[in-house]
Amino acid sequence: MSRRVEHAIVLDGREAAMLWMAADLNDLRIRSRSNPALYGLLHDIYSAGLAWHVSVNGSKQQISAEIEEPGSKQFVTVKQIAKRIGMNPRTVRNDIAKGLLKATKTDKEWITTPEAAEAYIAGRETR
């Protein structure tokens, strides 16, 4: 549970992971590369969330829904989307770069929500 002290707030790793995913901070981190203080802060949030994720799952693959509350859904990888619609994962990553699919890069893998994946797939089918 986060703790508030005067002029500061302390987050544990789980909370950092929740904040990272819920606020889509990866996009902000990328845009803030010219601001070292903000970039460093966002990197610290990501690192804390990732460390927590590894401690829980023993895997660095993604900060996923360990942000999981009971009943929350898992995230979908670019590889899973590409396989499902029979295309190269690079094409899906290109569509992410074009803004056609909202996704977040965690460690070495792109992930998105099941809802965003379904909307993307439906959009590809209408092309």
Backbone hydrogen bonds, N-H to C=O, Kabsch-Sander energy under -0.5 kcal/mol:
donor,donor_aa,acceptor,acceptor_aa,energy
3,R,10,V,-1.9
5,V,3,R,-0.5
5,V,8,A,-1.8
8,A,5,V,-2.4
10,V,3,R,-2.8
11,L,9,I,-0.5
16,A,12,D,-2.3
17,A,13,G,-2.4
18,M,14,R,-2.3
19,L,15,E,-2.6
20,W,16,A,-2.6
21,M,17,A,-2.1
22,A,18,M,-2.9
23,A,19,L,-2.3
24,D,21,M,-0.9
25,L,20,W,-2.0
27,D,24,D,-0.7
28,L,24,D,-0.8
29,R,25,L,-2.8
30,I,26,N,-2.3
31,R,27,D,-2.2
32,S,28,L,-1.5
33,R,30,I,-1.1
35,N,32,S,-2.3
39,Y,32,S,-0.5
39,Y,35,N,-2.9
40,G,36,P,-2.4
41,L,37,A,-2.1
42,L,38,L,-2.6
43,H,39,Y,-2.3
44,D,40,G,-2.3
45,I,41,L,-2.1
46,Y,42,L,-2.4
47,S,43,H,-2.9
48,A,44,D,-2.4
49,G,45,I,-2.3
50,L,46,Y,-2.9
51,A,47,S,-2.6
52,W,48,A,-2.1
53,H,49,G,-2.4
54,V,50,L,-2.7
55,S,51,A,-2.1
56,V,52,W,-1.7
57,N,53,H,-3.0
58,G,54,V,-2.8
64,S,62,Q,-1.1
66,E,64,S,-0.7
67,I,64,S,-1.1
68,E,65,A,-0.9
72,S,69,E,-2.5
76,V,112,T,-3.1
78,V,110,W,-1.5
81,I,77,T,-2.0
82,A,78,V,-2.9
83,K,79,K,-2.4
84,R,80,Q,-2.1
85,I,81,I,-1.9
86,G,82,A,-0.7
86,G,83,K,-0.6
87,M,82,A,-2.4
91,T,88,N,-1.0
92,V,88,N,-1.2
93,R,89,P,-2.5
94,N,90,R,-2.5
95,D,91,T,-2.1
96,I,92,V,-1.8
97,A,93,R,-2.2
98,K,94,N,-1.6
99,G,96,I,-1.3
100,L,95,D,-2.8
101,L,95,D,-0.8
103,A,101,L,-0.6
104,T,111,I,-2.8
106,T,104,T,-0.6
106,T,109,E,-3.0
107,D,105,K,-0.5
108,K,106,T,-0.6
109,E,106,T,-2.4
111,I,104,T,-2.7
112,T,76,V,-2.2
117,A,113,T,-2.3
118,E,114,P,-2.5
119,A,115,E,-2.3
120,Y,116,A,-2.3
121,I,117,A,-2.7
122,A,118,E,-2.6
123,G,119,A,-2.2
124,R,120,Y,-2.2
125,E,121,I,-1.9
126,T,122,A,-1.0
127,R,124,R,-1.0
